[in-house]
Amino acid sequence: MTLAQERDFWTQCTAHTAPYIFYDDTEYRLLMGLLGGESLRGRQVLEMGCGGGVWTANLTRLGAEVYPFDLSSSIVLQTHQNVASTLC
């Protein structure tokens, strides 16, 4: 797969037309427990495997400064674009 094909594939996979939501309540409760509560104001989070930015957007909305990372720079770029469009 070429880089362009990979970018196109992940762009399709990560394109969101609805506002971000937490998809799994159990996952949400576990993560909030690990991070220490509902407010993440002032916390820094390194998100490994950010994908399309679902968690990035939600953690940012909860006050965290999130640093998304993924193996593909095109995925990270898409995450930044998706998060910016949902937080405006």
Summary of the structure (lengths in Angstrom):
residues: 88
radius of gyration: 13.4
end to end distance: 34.2
largest distance: 41.7
contacts: 228
relative contact order: 0.20
helix: 52%
strand: 11%
